[in-house]
Amino acid sequence: MRTPQRATLRSQWLGQQLRELRDDSGLVIKEVAEYLQRDPGTVSRFESGFYPIRRPDLLALLDLYGVSDPQRREALLQLSQDVWQKGWWDGYSTDVVGSLIDYVWLESRATHVRSYAAIVVPGLLQTPEYAETVIRINDTDATPEQIKRWHELRMTRQQILTGDAPTRFSVILDESILRRPIGSPQIMAAQLRHLTVCSSRSKIDIRVLPFRAGTPASTYGTFEIFELPAPFPEMAYTETMAGGIYVEPPESERFVRAYDGHKRMALGPTESADLISAIAEEWQ
């Protein structure tokens, strides 16, 4: 059975900017279609993100809309290239929901990821054993092959934290994550030791929000904030059992305020590492 066509987050962004440029220029879709010698329906699909625009058509539209700033033109051309270019994560598009592919793409493009974790350790910092346990808990009906593919994707995502230019990653962990058993005591001890190792890396900032800090800045649970290079907006993401939700500015500012509030209440990096190490010993 043919997989239904889906507009990716990046193609939606490009389409949105093309629509805004057309509106600013005072043109209607029919006029743009005549200029490109295209069907109006095709131009409409460009703007909806369901049909990614090719580079020659994009260059023609940038000229038509009077986009002369070299930086803006290059940013839009780069976004168009991202729409067409396949990343390693696209190989998993038949294994996971489309919103997760968008999520992995965001991770790959982000210059800084901020995460508040309220239930489990974020996927980027999970050990293989801990990750497999989390996957099995959340997907009890999954086949062994599905679990294998999902686990492989999660482990591969962690490559953004290594290499010559690792992504900056800041995470605030609720103390309950360190104390709630996910799997065996051995799995928990190994996971917490792994966190202390990760915290020693210059691009990773791990802080613990302790019980003694009192009422948290927000009670809405886990979320991420992705800082992206131009022309992308800063994005927030939160996950529910019904699927992931992406939030753009200005609504994403609520997430930024909540993160900053949690950070003010959290322990510093050194004190956090000490607490994680101490609790790891308790799991031994």
N, C-alpha and C positions, 0 to 999 in steps of 0.2 A: 504493500500500500504506500502511496506517495506521501511523504512528510509534508504537512501544510507549510506554506511559505510564512516566514516570520521575519519581521523587521528587527534587526539587531539594535542595541542601544546606540552604537556608533553611527549606524545608517540613519537612525531617527534624528540624532544630533545634526548630521550634515543636512538632512532634509529640512529641519527646522530653521537652520541658518539660511538656506537657499530661499525658503518661504519669506523670511524676514527681509532679505535683500530685495526680493521681488516687491514686497509690500512697500518698502522704502522708496523704490524706484517708481511706484505708481502704475506698474504694469499688471495686466491680468494674464492668467494662464494661457489663454488663446494667443495673445501677442507673443509670449515667450516661445510657445510651440511653433509659431510661424517663423520666428527668428532662427530657431534650431532646426527647422524643417522636420519637426516631430509631431506626433499625435498629442493633443492636449492631455489625454489619459496618461501618456508616458511621463509628461512633465509633472502631472499630479502625483504619480508614483515616485518620482524623484523626491518630491517634497514630503511624502509620507514615509519615505525610507524603505518602501517595499521593493523598489527597483533601484539599485545603486547606480549613480551617475558615472559615466566614463570620463576620463581626463579631458579629451577634446571638448566634450559638451560642457564640462565644468569651466574650462578656460574661456569658452565662448560666453557663458553666463556671467563670469566675473567681469568680462569686458562690457557686456550689455548692461550690467548693473553698476558700472563705473567703479569697481573695486580696484583702486590704483596702489594702495599701500602694499609694498612688497611683503611685509611681515604678515599681513592679513591674508594675502593671496597664498603665501607659502603654507600658512597654518591650515587653510581650507583644502589645499592640495594634499597635504599630509593626512588630513582626516579622510579624504577620499581614498587615499592609498590604504589606510587602515581598514576601510570598509571592504575593499577588494582583497586585501592580503589575508591569507590564511595563517593563523598561528597554530602552535602545537595543540592548544586547547580545543581547536575546532575538530580535531580527531575524536573528541568525546561528545560531539553534538548529538549523536544518536543514543548516548548512554545516560545523559542527564537532561534536566529541563533547561530550556533556552536561557532563562534568567541566570543560571549558574555560569553558563558560558560567558555571558555579559560580565558577570562578577569577576571571573578569572581574567578577562580582558582588561577590566579596570585595574586589577592588581598589577598586571604587567605594564600598564602605562603610568601608574601612579608614581609620583616622586616621594610621597609620604603617605603612609596609611596609619590612621589612628583607630584603635579598637578599644571598646569597653566590653569586657566579657563577664557575664553574670552567671553562666551555668557551667560551661566547660572551657578548657584551654582553646584559644583560637587555632584554627586548622594549620596556620603557618608555623606554629610552634609545637604541634603535636608529634609525639613519637609514633612509630608505625603501630605498635601494640595498642596504644591509647586510641589512635585514630580508628583502628579496626573495631575496637569496642564501641566507640561512639556511633559509628556507621551501623553496626548491628543493632544497637539500642533503638536508633531512629527508624530503621527500615527492617522490621522483623520478617517481612514477607520476601525480602530480596533473595535472589538466587546467588549461589557462590560466584558465578561469573560476574553478576552485577556488583557484588561487594568487591571483587578483585579490581574491576574497572574504576569504581568510585574511589577506592583506596589508592590506586595508582595515580589518579588525577590529583588527589589531595597531597600526596607525597611530592609529586612533580611541581605543584604550585610553589613549594618551598624554595625552589631554585632562585626566586627573586631576592632572597635574603643572602645569597652567596655570590661569588664571582668578583669581578673587578669593580663593578658599579652596583652594589646591593641597594635595594630600596630601603629607605628609612622607615622603620616600623616602631610605633609607640603603642603600648598596650597597658591598660589598667585592668587588673584581675581582681574580682571580688574575692575576699578571703575564703568564702565557701567553696570556691573551685579547688582550693588546695586541700580541703578537708573532706569533700564529698567523694566517696569511692566510685571510681569509674573503672570497673574491672577489679583485678586482684590488688592486694597491697603492693606486690612487686611491680605491677604496672604503674601504680601511683607513685611509688618511690622513684622509678626510672624517669617518669614524666617530670617530676619536680626537679630531679637532678639535671635533666635536660634544660629546664628553664633557667637554672643558674648558669649553665654553660652559655646559653643564648644571651643572657643578660650581660655577659662580658664583651660582647661584640659592640663595636663603636656605633653602629647604625640601629641597634635595637635597644629600646628603653622599656623596661618592664617595671611596673609599679603595682603594689598591692593596696587595695582599699580595705583596711582592716575593720573587723566588727566594732572595735572601740571607737571608730570615727563617728559612729552614730548614724542617723538617717542620711541616706545617700542623696545626691543632688537630683536624681531622677529615679523613678521606680519602673520605668518602661522596659528595662532589660537590655540585652546585647545589641550593639550596633557598630558600624564602621563608618569612617569618614575618609574619602579618597581625595587627596590633593593631586591635581592633574596639570600637565603643561597646557598652555594655550593651544587651541581655542576651547578646550574642555572646561566646563564649570566644576567647582568643587562638589562632589557627590556624597550623599549619605546613603547608607544601606541598612536595612533591618530585615530580619527573616522571621516568617511565621510558618505554621504548619500548612497554611494555604499558599505559600510561596513567598519569594523575596519582593521587597518594595524598595525602589530607588527614589530618592528625593533630591531635587535640585534646589539651588537658591531661588528665592529667599527662605523657603520653608526649611532647608537644611541647616539654617542657623540655629534652630532649636537643638539639633544634635551637637553642634559645636559648643553651645552653652552648657549642655548637660555634660559633655566630655570635660570641659574646663572645670566645671564644678566638682566632678569626681576627682580630677587631678589635684585640685587644691586640698582635698581631704585625704588623698592617698599618701602612703609612705614614699620617701625618696628612693632612688634606685638601689643604693647600698643597703639601706634598712630593709627594703623589700627582698633583696637577694638573701639577706641573713634570715629573714622569716621563712622564706621558701626552703632554704637549706635545713632549718630547724624542723619544719614540718615533714620534710623528706625523711629525716631520721626517725620521726614517729611512725612512718609507714614501713620502716624496715622490719 
